[in-house]
């Protein structure tokens, strides 16, 4: 096991060291249709409170998104996306603590999860300090202009196809060949439009146009991304390939659920305890597996924690998660193992 390479980012005017410990990016979906928590935080006041809670529980970055990218999702206009995210970003910027001590990236940074330059620019003006583009500049290359102008870190994710159809199209025969080609194009676009290499972060895009087995191939071979000499972000939280293993299914070759392959959003089955869902009591969206059965929330968190630990031990510098408190012990244990590898 090799120690992680270290990098330095400028986030919101401050220097942040990556690699000494893993940064945790908390997910804040301000959408009606995200696969895990769609609709829960569409109200801006509720979204702001959830973002503050993510920070209190240990998130270093809060990733705000106003457009769902789940399999089968349809795009929304920039106007609708801005209407959803701007009040949340502005509210978080006003209320997030300015300092959380020596163990945290200081202060908590806000990330904007968007593929549109117009949305990214308005979000940065409102207080976002990181741009997270799931398309890797394929959908709107002008987004790189915004990152170059403001000097914000830019996450380039690998995505095959588009969210609406990414789990329907034929999958790549070699996922690593596809990732290498995708990153080469994304990095070239960014640098050609004035983004400095020191601003870039790479995300292999688990669950975005990959089979179930390919997602595990990516986690197993994550160290291959060291050749880019750039920080690595991994988002495995609540993905169907993790839920399927937790539910006892085999790895297999397909990653899409039947309803996703048909371009529909899967229904969420209820696991009842009296009149209230067990998971509803936990305050979380109810997860599901490929056979339509509910999963206990504790088992889902165990799967997420295992995937996060695996990603860190293979070199991830940042992990993107829904439940910060549930995975933070796994993050810290993985960091301790890395620090002991001499």
C-alpha positions in Angstrom: 0.0 0.0 0.0 1.4 3.4 -1.0 0.7 6.7 0.7 -1.4 9.2 -1.1 0.3 11.9 -3.2 -0.4 15.4 -1.7 -1.7 18.4 -3.5 -2.6 22.0 -2.7 -5.8 23.8 -3.8 -6.9 27.3 -3.4 -10.5 27.2 -2.2 -12.2 30.5 -1.4 -9.0 32.3 -1.1 -7.4 29.8 1.3 -4.9 27.1 0.7 -6.2 23.6 1.3 -3.8 20.6 1.6 -5.2 17.4 0.0 -3.8 14.0 1.0 -2.9 14.6 4.7 -6.4 13.5 5.4 -9.5 12.8 3.4 -11.9 15.7 2.7 -15.6 14.9 3.0 -18.1 16.4 0.5 -21.6 16.4 1.8 -24.4 16.0 -0.8 -27.2 18.6 -0.8 -29.7 17.9 -3.6 -32.2 20.7 -4.1 -34.3 18.7 -6.5 -37.6 16.9 -6.7 -36.3 13.8 -8.4 -32.8 12.8 -7.2 -32.6 9.0 -6.7 -31.8 9.1 -3.0 -33.4 12.2 -1.4 -35.3 13.9 -4.2 -37.9 16.4 -2.9 -36.7 16.3 0.7 -34.8 19.6 0.4 -36.6 21.4 -2.4 -37.7 24.0 0.2 -34.7 26.4 0.5 -35.0 26.9 4.3 -35.0 23.1 4.9 -32.1 22.7 2.5 -30.1 25.3 4.3 -30.7 23.6 7.6 -29.6 20.3 6.2 -26.4 21.9 4.8 -25.6 23.3 8.2 -26.2 19.9 9.7 -23.8 18.3 7.2 -21.2 20.8 8.3 -21.8 20.2 12.0 -21.4 16.5 11.4 -18.0 16.9 9.8 -18.4 17.8 6.1 -15.6 19.9 4.7 -17.5 20.9 1.5 -21.2 21.1 0.8 -22.1 20.1 -2.8 -25.3 21.9 -3.8 -27.1 20.6 -6.9 -30.3 21.8 -8.5 -30.6 19.2 -11.3 -30.9 15.5 -10.9 -28.4 13.3 -12.7 -29.9 9.9 -11.7 -30.4 7.4 -14.5 -33.4 8.4 -16.7 -33.5 12.0 -15.4 -34.4 14.8 -17.7 -32.5 18.1 -17.9 -33.9 21.4 -16.4 -33.4 24.9 -17.6 -30.8 27.2 -16.2 -33.5 29.4 -14.9 -35.1 26.6 -12.9 -31.8 25.4 -11.6 -30.8 28.9 -10.5 -34.2 29.4 -8.7 -33.5 26.2 -6.7 -29.8 26.7 -5.8 -29.2 30.5 -5.3 -31.2 31.0 -2.1 -29.6 27.9 -0.6 -26.0 28.9 -1.5 -26.6 32.5 -0.3 -28.2 31.2 3.0 -25.4 28.8 3.6 -22.7 31.3 2.9 -24.2 33.6 5.5 -24.7 31.0 8.2 -21.8 28.5 7.8 -19.2 28.9 10.6 -16.1 30.8 9.6 -13.8 28.3 11.4 -14.2 24.8 12.7 -10.7 24.2 14.1 -7.4 22.8 13.0 -8.8 19.4 11.8 -11.1 20.9 9.2 -10.7 22.6 5.9 -11.2 26.2 7.0 -13.9 27.3 6.5 -16.5 24.9 5.2 -16.6 25.4 1.4 -19.7 25.3 -0.9 -19.5 23.4 -4.2 -21.9 23.9 -7.1 -22.9 20.7 -8.9 -23.9 21.9 -12.4 -23.1 21.4 -16.0 -24.1 24.9 -17.1 -21.7 27.9 -17.2 -24.6 30.4 -16.4 -25.5 28.5 -13.3 -21.8 28.1 -12.2 -21.1 31.8 -12.6 -24.2 32.9 -10.5 -23.4 30.3 -7.9 -19.8 31.4 -7.5 -21.0 35.0 -7.2 -23.4 33.9 -4.5 -20.7 32.2 -2.5 -19.7 28.8 -4.1 -16.0 28.2 -4.1 -15.8 24.9 -6.1 -17.4 23.8 -9.4 -18.4 20.2 -9.8 -19.2 19.2 -13.5 -20.4 15.7 -14.0 -20.1 16.0 -17.7 -16.3 16.8 -17.7 -17.0 20.0 -19.8 -18.7 17.9 -22.5 -22.1 19.6 -22.1 -21.0 23.2 -21.7 -17.2 23.9 -22.3 -17.8 27.5 -21.3 -18.0 26.3 -17.7 -14.2 26.2 -17.8 -14.2 29.9 -18.5 -15.9 30.5 -15.2 -13.4 28.4 -13.3 -10.6 30.2 -15.1 -12.0 33.6 -14.3 -12.6 33.0 -10.6 -9.8 30.5 -10.0 -12.1 28.0 -8.4 -11.2 24.3 -8.2 -13.0 22.4 -11.0 -14.1 18.7 -10.7 -14.0 16.9 -14.0 -16.1 13.7 -13.9 -16.1 10.9 -16.4 -19.6 10.3 -17.8 -20.6 8.0 -20.7 -23.6 9.4 -22.5 -26.1 11.5 -20.7 -28.0 10.9 -17.5 -31.3 10.2 -19.3 -29.8 7.3 -21.3 -26.5 6.4 -19.7 -27.8 3.1 -18.4 -29.5 2.1 -21.6 -26.7 2.4 -24.1 -24.1 -0.3 -24.8 -21.5 -0.3 -22.1 -17.8 0.2 -22.8 -15.8 -3.0 -23.4 -12.9 -1.5 -21.5 -13.9 0.9 -18.8 -10.3 2.1 -18.3 -9.9 2.9 -22.0 -13.1 4.9 -21.8 -12.0 6.8 -18.7 -8.6 7.6 -20.1 -10.1 9.0 -23.3 -12.7 10.9 -21.4 -10.2 12.5 -19.0 -7.8 13.3 -21.8 -10.6 15.3 -23.6 -11.8 17.0 -20.4 -8.3 18.1 -19.2 -7.5 19.4 -22.7 -10.7 21.4 -22.8 -10.0 22.9 -19.3 -6.4 23.9 -20.0 -7.3 25.3 -23.5 -9.7 27.7 -21.9 -7.3 29.0 -19.3 -7.9 26.7 -16.3 -4.7 26.0 -14.4 -3.8 22.4 -13.9 -3.5 23.1 -10.2 -7.3 23.8 -10.1 -8.3 20.4 -11.5 -9.8 17.4 -9.6 -10.7 14.1 -11.3 -13.8 11.9 -10.6 -14.1 8.6 -12.3 -17.9 8.8 -12.2 -19.0 5.6 -10.4 -22.5 4.7 -11.6 -22.5 7.0 -14.6 -22.7 4.8 -17.7 -20.9 1.8 -16.1 -21.9 -1.8 -15.4 -22.0 -3.0 -11.9 -18.8 -4.9 -12.3 -17.1 -1.9 -14.0 -17.8 0.2 -10.9 -15.9 -2.3 -8.8 -13.1 -2.5 -11.4 -12.7 1.3 -11.0 -12.5 1.1 -7.2 -10.0 -1.8 -7.4 -7.8 0.0 -10.0 -8.2 3.6 -8.6 -4.4 3.9 -8.2 -4.2 4.0 -12.0 -5.4 7.6 -11.8 -2.1 8.6 -10.0 -0.6 8.9 -13.5 -2.5 12.2 -14.0 -0.9 13.7 -10.9 -4.2 15.3 -9.9 -6.4 15.0 -6.8 -9.1 12.3 -7.0 -12.7 12.6 -5.9 -14.9 9.5 -5.5 -18.7 9.4 -5.1 -20.0 5.9 -4.3 -22.7 6.9 -1.8 -26.1 5.2 -2.2 -25.2 4.0 -5.7 -27.1 0.9 -6.9 -23.9 -1.2 -7.3 -23.2 -0.8 -3.5 -26.9 -1.4 -2.6 -27.0 -4.6 -4.7 -24.0 -6.1 -2.9 -25.4 -5.2 0.5 -28.6 -6.9 -0.5 -26.7 -10.1 -1.3 -26.7 -10.0 -5.0 -23.6 -11.0 -7.1 -21.5 -8.4 -8.8 -22.6 -9.4 -12.3 -22.2 -7.4 -15.5 -25.2 -5.1 -15.4 -25.5 -2.0 -13.2 -28.9 -0.7 -14.2 -32.1 -1.7 -12.5 -34.9 -2.9 -14.8 -36.9 0.3 -14.4 -33.8 2.4 -15.1 -33.1 0.5 -18.2 -36.6 1.3 -19.4 -35.9 5.0 -18.6 -38.2 5.2 -15.6 -37.5 6.1 -12.0 -37.9 3.1 -9.7 -40.5 3.2 -7.0 -39.3 3.2 -3.4 -40.7 0.2 -1.5 -41.6 0.7 2.1 -40.3 -1.3 5.0 -42.9 -0.8 7.7 -42.7 -0.8 11.4 -46.2 -0.1 12.6 -47.5 2.9 10.7 -44.1 4.5 10.0 -41.2 3.5 7.8 -38.1 2.4 9.7 -36.0 4.6 7.5 -38.5 7.5 7.7 -37.8 7.6 11.4 -34.1 8.0 10.6 -35.1 11.0 8.4 -33.7 9.6 5.2 -35.1 8.7 1.8 -35.8 5.0 1.6 -33.2 3.0 -0.4 -34.0 0.0 -2.5 -32.2 -2.8 -4.2 -32.5 -4.4 -7.7 -35.2 -6.8 -6.6 -37.5 -4.1 -5.2 -36.9 -4.9 -1.6 -36.2 -2.3 1.1 -32.9 -2.3 2.8 -32.4 -1.4 6.5 -30.7 1.9 6.8 -27.9 0.5 8.9 -27.0 -2.0 6.2 -27.0 0.7 3.5 -24.7 2.8 5.6 -22.4 -0.1 6.2 -22.1 -0.6 2.4 -21.4 3.1 1.8 -18.8 3.1 4.5 -17.0 0.1 3.0 -16.9 1.6 -0.4 -15.6 4.9 1.0 -12.9 3.2 2.9 -11.9 1.2 -0.2 -11.7 4.4 -2.3 -9.5 6.1 0.3 -7.1 3.2 0.6 -6.8 3.2 -3.2 -5.9 6.9 -3.2 -9.1 9.1 -3.1 -8.5 12.5 -1.7 -12.2 13.6 -1.4 -15.2 11.4 -0.9 -18.8 12.6 -1.8 -21.4 11.2 0.7 -25.0 11.7 1.7 -24.7 10.8 5.4 -21.5 12.4 6.7 -21.9 11.1 10.3 -22.4 7.5 9.2 -19.3 7.2 7.1 -16.9 9.5 9.0 -15.6 6.7 11.3 -14.7 4.7 8.2 -13.0 7.8 6.7 -10.9 8.3 9.8 -9.9 4.7 10.1 -8.8 4.5 6.4 -6.8 7.7 6.9 -5.1 6.2 10.0 -4.2 3.1 7.9 -2.7 5.3 5.2 -0.7 7.3 7.7 0.7 4.1 9.1 1.9 2.9 5.7 5.5 3.8 5.6 
